[in-house]
């Protein structure tokens, strides 16, 4: 099981590192390993110690 570090981003938020290989598989990175576009994720608390992460394809205005 791979472990990903929880990091403080600013006063009101934290982030979790995501493996680039997984992001490449999803087509979210370009050939240089840079984020290729503007993406949003929906993070949902499921249960104690469990969250789900879902790529949001379109954001409605």
C-alpha positions, 0 to 999 in steps of 0.5 A: 500500500502506497502512503501519501503525505498530508500537507498544510497548504494554508490556514484553511486547507491541506493537500495530499500528494498524488502519484504522477503515474496515476495522474498520467493514466487518467490523462491529466498530465502532459508528456513533461509531467505537468498538469495538462488543463484545469481540473477539479476534484470532488472529495467526499467524506465517506466514513471514519478515516475514509474519503472518496475522490472524483474527477469533475468533468464539467462545472456548471455555471 
